[in-house]
Amino acid sequence: MIEQFEDMLHPAPDTDDQQTTSYKSVAPFYAFAALSLLLACVLLFVHQDMFKQHHFHPHTLAITHLMALGWGTMMILGASYQLLPVLIESKLSSEGLARISFVLSGIGIPLLVFAFYHFRTGWPMQTGAVLVNLGVACFLSNVWSSIWEKGKADVHSVFMATAALWLFSTTLFGLLLVFNFNYPLLPADSISYLSLHAHMGIAGWFLLLMTGVASRLIPMFLISKYSSNKTLWWIFGLINGGLLAFIFMESSNAPGTWFYVPLLLTGTALGLFGRFCYKAWAARIRKSVDDQMKLSLLSVALMVVAMISLVSVLLLASGSQVPGIVMLYGFSIFFGWLTALILGMTFKTLPFIIWNKVYHHASGDIPAPKDLFSAPLFRWMLAVYLPGYLLVIIGILLQWDWILKAGTSCLLIAAVLYVCNVAITITHKSRT
């Protein structure tokens, strides 16, 4: 693993058949995701009153889909196009298809978010949903064909392939819900299926892919000797089993207490993943851990906040007894666990992508990938992001406007710093 890590950081300068994807196919996803985070934080700051309203509200739907699709999904698509060739030790099946997926998703997501914000269920929402599905279909095809052509699938690539299938299932179901607003395609109204749609994406796409990819990247960046495919296969089975159980129970109108079964399965998977990360940390060769890795590891702990919120929703009859409890669950998922992991991993992956572009054929005294972004700017971002996240959590629970305003202000500042640092990295010029 250590040798492979070194090969990633220092590819052979005269080799054209590298197992890497062109920055032109990857960097646009990072830029789009960064701007989506910034816009989401602006909307969160402007519409902080949404925490006192029902979760099916135009502004809430717009911010949620901006975070889920524009921020989380677009970032993961770009990172996946870079990481998949490393996992399968072969080139991506089609970089052209990767760029098409960016164009389709890059047009569809703003349309969809705009439509949700103004709640226009006609052609803007429908067109946006169709374009997003086409973009995701391109991604799914690229991932599966890349693995198929190589004929090699380890546990990490299986995580990615299965998560891609869940992503397509989620967006396809979302497409049905969008058209169901105007045409009776489903037995009930679209609101009745929100929980099912959301958890297909949260567990099937984000959780499954994040655990699969993080279980590869965390030991790699820590330069850790620890590895346990058996544990990872258990995690894979538990997450998928929990999600399938949830879908069955949600579809069959099972008693509320039965929903603790998928919760128990998923909670066990998270416990095993936390144990995996701890063992990787304990077995690390690189004793000094940078701020990016600390934040990514902290995101594992932030999963606990989301799980506590989910248990609270179940115990309090969908959160009706405590205002904002459902909003707390969604916020802790998208602005907590998911954002913390991406903020950390961005500056472990993006600098390498740009470094490989700028210094691929360079020799002599060249900077390391970690020198391509601003470490002080990252620390300032970290210094405002964590307090902002905690303040919003407290504000949701206490329903205090001034705490919510302070928390959303901090998150907005963190997003601005993040975008600046991404811009610094992407626009880096050769120093040789």
N, C-alpha and C positions, 0 to 999 in steps of 0.2 A: 504493500500500500504506500509506503514511504517513497519508493522509486516512482510509482505512478503519480504521486503528488508532485514530485520534482519534475516529471515529464510534462505535467500540465502547466507548470509555471515557466519552464524553460524548454519549449519545443525546439526541435532541430531547425535552425534557420534556413537550411537548403532543402527541406523536404516539402514537396507540394501536396503529398497525399496525407495531410494531417487529419486526425480525427477531431477536427474542430469545425464549427460553423462560422461563416463569415459574419463579421460585426454588422454588416448591412442588413442581415436577416434577424439580428438579435437586439441591437441597440435601440431601434425604434420602439420596441416593446417596453424597454426600461423608461424611455422618455415619456411615452404615453401614460404609463403607470404613475410616474412621478407627478405629472400634471393632474391626473385623476385624483390622487391623494390630496393635492393642494386644493382643488375645486371642492372636494368632499368636505375638507376642513373649513373652507369658506362658508359653505352651506350649513354646516353644523354650527358655526359661530352665529350665523344670521338667524337660523331657525332653531335655537336651543329650546324653544317652547314645545317642540315636538315630543320631548321626553314626558310631557304631561298629557299627551294625546294617545289615541289608539294607534297601534303599530301599523294598521292599514290606513295610512295617510299619504297623500301624494308626495309631500316633502320627505317623509321617512322612506317611502319606496324608492324615490330618486336617489337619496344618499346611500341606501343599502345596495342598490344595483350598481351605483358608481364605485362603491368600495369592493363589492364582490366581483364585478366584471372588469371595470376600468382599472382598479388598483390591484387586487389580488390575482385575478385570472390572467390579465395581460402581462403582469410581471412573471407569473409562473410559466406562461407560454414561452416567453423569451428565454428564461433560464432553462426551460426544458429543452429547447432547441440547441442550447449550448451543452447541456449536461448529457443528453441521451447518447450522442456519439461516444462520450467517455465511458458510459455504462456498457454499451454493446461493442465497443472497440471497433467502430466503423463509422463511416460518414452518414449524415442525415440523408434519408431517402431522396428528399427534394427540397432544396432551398427555395425554389420558385414557389412551391406550395406554401412554405412558411411565410413568404412575403405576401402571398395572396390572402392567407389567414389574417395577417395584420391589417391589410386594406379593408377586408370585409368587416372584421371586428371593430376596427378603428372608425368606420362609418356607422356601423350598427349600434354601438354602445352609446355614443352621444345622442343619436335619435331616440333610443329607448329611454335614456335618462331624461331627456327633454319631455318626452311623452308622459312619463310618470310624474314629473314635476308639475306639469299642467294638467295631468290626467286626461290626455287625449287618447282615447282607446281606439281611434280610427287608424288611418294609414301610417302616421308617424310611429306609433307603437308597434303595429304589425310589421312594417318594413324593417324597423330596427331589430325586432325579434328574429325575422327571417335571415337578415344579414349576419347576426350573431351566430345563429345556428349553422350557417354556411361556413363561417370562419372556424367554428369549433369542429365541424365535420372535416375541414382541411387538416386541422391539428390531429384529430383522431386518425385519419388516414395516414398521415406522415409518421406518427409514432408507431402504429401497428405495422406499416410496410417496412419501416427501418428495422424493426426487430425481426420481422419475417425474413427479409433479405439476408440479414446476418445469420439467422438461424441460431441465435444465442440469446437466451433470456435468463438473467440471474434474478434474484429476488427483488432487487431495486427496479429493474426494468419492468418486472411484472406489476409492481406497485404503480408505476407510471402508466402502463398500458391499461390497467384496470381503472385507475382514476380518470384517465381520458374517456373511457367508456361511460363512467358515471357522470362526467361533465356533459357529454353529449345527451345522456338521458335527462339530465337536469334542464338543460336549455331547450330540449325538445318538448319536455313537459311544460316548461314555461311558455313555449310558443302556443301550446294548446290552451293554456290559461289566458293568454293575451287574446286569442281569437274567441275564447269562451265568453269574454265580456260582451261581444256583439252577436255571437252565434251560439246556440245551445249544443255545444259539442260534448259536454260532460254532464253527468247526472245532476250535479249540484253547481252552485255559483263558484266563481274562481276563489273567493275568500276561503271557502271550505278546504281548499287544497294547499293553502299557503305553507302550513307546517310541513307537509310532505315535500313540497317543492324546495323549501329552505334546507331541510335536513339531508335531502339527496345531495345538494351542493356542499353543505358544510361537512358532512361525514364522508360522503362518497368521493367528492372532488378534493376539497381542501385538506381534510384530516388525513385521508389515505395517501394523497400525494406528498403532503408535507412530512409525514412520518417516514415514508419511503425514501424521499430525497434527503431529508435531514439525517437519517441514519447512515447515509453515505457521506454527506458533506461534513458533518460534525467530527467523526473520527478522522477524516482526511485533513481538515484544517487544524485539528488539535495534534495531528501526527500521532495518532493513537494506534496501538497494536490490537485493541479490542475489536472483536467481531463475533457475531452470533446469528447466523442465518436461521437457526431454529427459533430463536426469540422473534425475529422479524416475521417468519412465517406464521407464528402464533398471533402476532399483532395484525397481520394481514387478514387472517381468518376471523379474528374477533371483531374487527371493524366492519368487514363485509357482512358477517353474521348478524351483528347488531343492527346494521342498516336494513338488511333484508327482513329481520324480525320487526323493526319499526314500520316498514312499509306494509307488511302483512297486517299488523295490528291496526294501523291507521286506516287501512282499506276495509277491514272487517268490523270496525267499530267495537274493538275489544274494550273491556273494562279499564278504567284509568290506572289501576294498580299494575296491570300487565306491562305497562310501559317502563316499569323498572327493569324488565328483562333486557331490552336493548341498551338501557342506561348502564346496567351492570356489565354487559359484554364490552361496551365501548370504554367504560371506566377501567376495566381490567386491562384493555389494550393500552390505554394512556399510562397506567401504572407500569406496565412492562416497558413502554417506550421511555418513561422517566428513568427507570432502572438501567436501561440500555445506555442512555446518555450519561448517567452517573458513572457507569463502569468505563465508558469511553474516556470520560474526564479523568478518572482515577488512573487509567493506564496510559495517559498521554506522555509523549516524550518531550514535547514542547511545554515546559512548565509555566512560562509566562504566556498568559492568554490575553489577546487584544480586546478592545472594547466591543468590536463587532461580534466576536464570538460570545462575549459575556451577555450581550443583549439577546442574541439568538438563543442561548441557553435559558435566559430569563423567560423567554416566551413559553418554554415548556411549563414553567411554574404558573404562568398566566392562564394556562389551560384550566387550572384548578378553579379560578374565578368563574370561568364560563360554566364549568360543571356544577358549581355551587348555585349559580343563577338558574341553571336548568332544573336542578332538584327543587329549588324554591318555587319555580313555576308549577311543577307537578304537585307540590305540597299545598300550594295556595290556590288551587283550582284555576290554573291558567293565569295566575298573577292578579286576579281581580281584587283581592283583598289588600294588595300593596301597589299603589300607583307606580308605574314605570318599571315593574320587575321584569316584564317581557322585553322592554327596551334595554334594560341592563344586560340581559342575556345577549341580545344582538350586538350591543356596543362592546361588550367584553370579548366577543368573537372577532369582530372586524377591526376595531380600533385597539384591541389589546393583543391577544395571542397572534393573530395573523399579521398585524402591522409590526409588532415587535420582531417577529422572525424575519420578515422581509427587510425591515430597516437594517438589521444586522447583516443578513446575507447579501444584500445589494453590494456592499463595499468589500465583500469577499469574492464576488463573481464578476461584477462589472469592470473593476480595474484590470483583471486578467484579460477580459475580452478586448478592452481598448489597448492594453499593453501588447497583446498579440498582434493587433492591427498596426500599431505605430512602430514597434521595435522588433517585428518578426525577422527582418533581414539585417537588423543592426548588430554591431559588435562593439566591444570595448566597454567603456564605463557607461552603463545605462541604468536608469532608475529601476527599482523593484516595483511590482504592481501596486504595493501598498503606498507608494509615493505619488500615485496618480490622483488621489483625492486628498481633501484637507482633513487631517485628523483633529485639529482644534475645532473645526466646524462641526464635525461629527460629535464631539464631546458636548458642544453647546446644544446641539439638537437633542442629545440624550438627556441633558440637564433640564430641558423644558418639556420633553415628551412624557417622561415618567410622572412628574408632578401633575401635568395636565391630565393624564389618564386617571390618576388617583382622584383628582379633584372632581372630574366628571362622574366617576363612580359614586363619590360621596354626595354630589349634587343630585344625582338621580334618586338615591335612597332618601335623602332629606327633602328633596323638592325645593331647594334653595336656589333662586335665580342667580344670585351674585357668585355662588360657588360654580355653577354651571358656566357662567360667563368667564370666570377666571380660568376654568379648566379648558374650555373650548378655545380661549385666546392662546393658551400655552400650546395646544395641539396645532393651531394655525401657524404659530411661530416655528414650531418644529418642522412642519411641512415645508415652509419657506426655506429653512436651512437645508432640508433634505434635497429640495429641487436645485438649490444653488450648488450643492456638492455633486449631485448627479451631472449637472451642466459642466462643472469643472472637470469631471472625469471624462465625459464624452468628448469634450472639445480639447482634450490634452494634445499638445503638439510635441514633436520629437525634440529632445534636448541634445541630441548628438549632431 
